[in-house]
Amino acid sequence: MSEAAGTRLPYDRRASIAIDLGAESCRVSLLRWHDGTPQMQLVHRFGNGPVQREDGLHWPLDRIVEGVEEGLRMCAALVPEGVRSIAVDGWAVDYVRLDSQGAPLAEPFCYRDERNVRAETDLHKTISAERMREITGVQQLSINTVYQLFADRQAGYAPARWLNLPEYMLARLGGSPVAEFTNATHSQLIDLHSREWSPEIFREAGLSLELAPKIVPPGTRVGRLSGPLQELDAFRDTELIAPACHDTASAIAGIPALGEDWAYISSGTWSLVGALIHQPANSPAVRADNFTNLGAVGGAICFHKNVNGMWLLKQCESAWAEKGFNPGVVELLRCCEDVAAPKMLLDVDDPDLLLMGEMPQRINRQLVAKGAKALDESPDGAPAMVSLILHSLASRYAEVLRRVEQHTGKKLRRLFVVGGGSRNAFLNRLTAEMTGLEVCCGSAESSTHGNFAVQLAALESSWLPDSSGFAAEVYEWARQLS
């Protein structure tokens, strides 16, 4: 690997591809090298979203696969130099159940399906939430994979092997079936200290350890692309890499920041608010505040809370669009800046606000329960409702970040906002005002940057993927790509 004037080049200048599976849209991006300069290009974006079936809320797996494969073919047509590697990240917790040949048994359920709430309550009759938290250090959320697997068992589904969606896509392309660590931690099935599947939780939930995939660290090379796509010239010798398969971990890997004075918000459908730490934090106070310890690159830990995010705004937009009002986010934000600040804020993490549909009505139910006056739910009331959502989010961010400082001992000065929410200037201004931190707007596609940075480190570095040296290599590549 050569390096000059702070620039490093891969010894193999073929292209790389990052696939980002998103709950609202999926992206296939290309990284190429031109005169020693990395150039990233979004080649294909296609919509995604849960669909209601007779038995619940599912992800349209065939449509996701078709979109990814179309994106890969489009990339192949652009790169006469060929494709060196492909890696896939995406949202966590949801998985594909597989038959003995590795084929899907059904469309995967969506984490927002209401069956998970029932499963959470029922599982804790066997093993307490407190005990699970003690073992895993993971935030208590009904969306976590363990409750979905338990819901499968309650529904009478036969035990089956399963892979989270990014790892399923890697396996479908020809990779070994694995559970990448950052994604696996969000299952609430990993022992915080051993970093392996917890036999106790598997036993108490009635799940089979033998059916769980092997855990590997981010940056693991899992095989070579095979199947029909391999017939394309660009894919003759393409490696498959498990990056930080959890898109949040990829997004954090894409932040070119050093030191202990910074925090992050990965802002999208969810807002993940926290900081990187190097040892688990799972004290009684941390558990009481329901912070999570999720895997990060190089053995670090993403210490954060899930905060309901752009989901609130998107759901309101959908409700207003049904009434013929669809101005777009930019116009909504412009209108709400002229609205007086709300006197009462929302509890944005109210479980009712996590559910799909009728969001203006859900917001008003909470306001009325608090003794406040309901807002106009029609499109005419959109500016006031959007203002309420954004002020409430910024206030919640500030509250969570104060807790981050208390639990980690960090003195925060900078706040990096990445993901789609990084483009929301009004929300970022409110966040800066309420937190007192310097808000640094990172890339809206930070998960893509992190995905590529991990790929390059995996291919170019001699460090083991779970080492701090590997994390330093990822940082250097992220810095160059930013």
Order of alpha helices (4+ residues) and beta strands (2+ residues): beta-beta-beta-beta-beta-beta-beta-alpha-beta-beta-alpha-alpha-alpha-beta-alpha-beta-alpha-alpha-beta-beta-beta-alpha-beta-beta-alpha-beta-beta-alpha-alpha-alpha-alpha-beta-alpha-beta-alpha-alpha
